[in-house]
Amino acid sequence: MAENTEQKEKKTKTRKERTPRTWSSTKILDCVAYFAIMFIAIALILRLIFKSNSPQIEQAFASIGECLAYIICIWLGLYWTLRKRGTGWNKHNIWWLVAWIVATVVIVVIYIFAVANI
């Protein structure tokens, strides 16, 4: 009985001694998503307040929020694509990755051209 309690105490001590991870990819993604929501909310509030008097400020916040939303979608798409299905990689999984790369390049190039023309 005493041995069981000693083993439990050792396990809890080792758990407490571990340093928790302060940053992870999901925490970074959560942070980016938070700021994307904030910029989009600010853009919508400015649109309501200024109507047509100051569209440049509203457009700036909207484009920042839109850009962050694209980053979040691309990031989550990559995680989903790289997730192993079944026993590991096969030729079907590679085509998912190729399609993701093509779509990401198209989004980035068109977005850069769209922002440059504004």
C-alpha positions in Angstrom: 0.0 0.0 0.0 2.8 2.4 0.9 4.6 1.5 -2.3 1.6 2.5 -4.4 1.4 5.9 -2.8 5.1 6.5 -3.2 4.8 5.6 -6.9 1.9 8.0 -7.3 3.9 10.8 -5.6 6.9 10.2 -7.9 4.6 10.4 -11.0 3.0 13.7 -9.8 6.5 15.1 -9.1 7.7 14.2 -12.6 4.7 15.8 -14.1 5.2 19.0 -12.1 8.9 19.2 -13.0 8.2 19.2 -16.7 8.3 22.7 -18.3 5.1 23.4 -20.2 5.4 24.3 -23.9 4.9 28.0 -24.2 4.4 28.1 -28.0 3.0 25.6 -30.4 1.7 25.9 -34.0 -1.9 25.8 -32.8 -1.3 28.6 -30.3 0.3 30.7 -33.1 -2.7 29.9 -35.3 -5.1 30.9 -32.6 -3.3 34.2 -32.2 -3.4 35.0 -35.9 -7.1 34.1 -36.0 -7.7 36.4 -33.1 -6.1 39.4 -34.8 -7.8 38.5 -38.1 -11.2 38.8 -36.3 -10.2 42.0 -34.7 -9.1 43.7 -38.0 -12.3 42.5 -39.7 -14.4 43.8 -36.8 -12.7 47.2 -36.9 -13.2 47.4 -40.7 -16.9 46.7 -40.3 -17.3 49.2 -37.5 -15.5 51.9 -39.6 -17.7 51.1 -42.5 -20.8 51.7 -40.4 -19.4 54.9 -38.8 -18.0 56.6 -41.9 -20.2 55.1 -44.6 -18.6 56.7 -47.6 -16.5 59.5 -46.0 -13.4 57.5 -45.3 -13.3 54.3 -47.3 -9.5 54.1 -47.3 -9.2 53.4 -43.6 -11.9 50.8 -43.7 -10.4 49.2 -46.8 -7.0 49.0 -45.1 -8.4 47.2 -42.0 -10.5 44.9 -44.3 -7.5 44.0 -46.4 -5.4 43.2 -43.3 -8.1 41.0 -41.9 -8.6 39.3 -45.3 -4.9 38.6 -45.6 -4.8 37.1 -42.1 -7.9 35.0 -42.9 -6.2 33.7 -46.1 -3.1 32.8 -44.0 -5.3 30.8 -41.5 -7.1 28.9 -44.3 -3.8 28.1 -46.0 -2.2 26.9 -42.7 -5.2 24.7 -41.8 -5.3 23.3 -45.3 -1.6 22.3 -45.0 -2.2 20.6 -41.7 -5.1 18.7 -43.2 -3.2 17.8 -46.3 -0.1 16.5 -44.4 -2.1 14.4 -42.0 -1.3 10.8 -42.6 -4.2 8.7 -43.7 -4.1 5.0 -43.2 -0.7 3.4 -43.1 1.2 6.4 -44.4 2.0 8.2 -47.6 0.8 6.9 -51.0 0.3 8.3 -54.4 -3.2 9.5 -53.6 -2.0 11.6 -50.7 0.7 13.3 -52.8 -2.0 14.6 -55.2 -3.7 16.3 -52.2 -0.5 18.0 -51.5 0.1 19.0 -55.1 -3.4 20.4 -55.3 -2.8 22.4 -52.1 0.4 23.8 -53.4 -1.2 24.9 -56.7 -4.1 26.5 -54.9 -1.9 28.3 -52.5 0.4 29.7 -55.2 -2.7 30.9 -57.2 -4.2 32.6 -54.1 -0.9 34.3 -53.2 -0.1 35.5 -56.7 -3.7 36.8 -57.4 -3.8 38.4 -53.9 -0.5 40.2 -54.5 -1.7 41.5 -57.9 -5.0 42.6 -56.4 -3.3 44.5 -53.6 -0.8 46.1 -56.0 -3.6 47.4 -58.2 -5.4 49.1 -55.3 
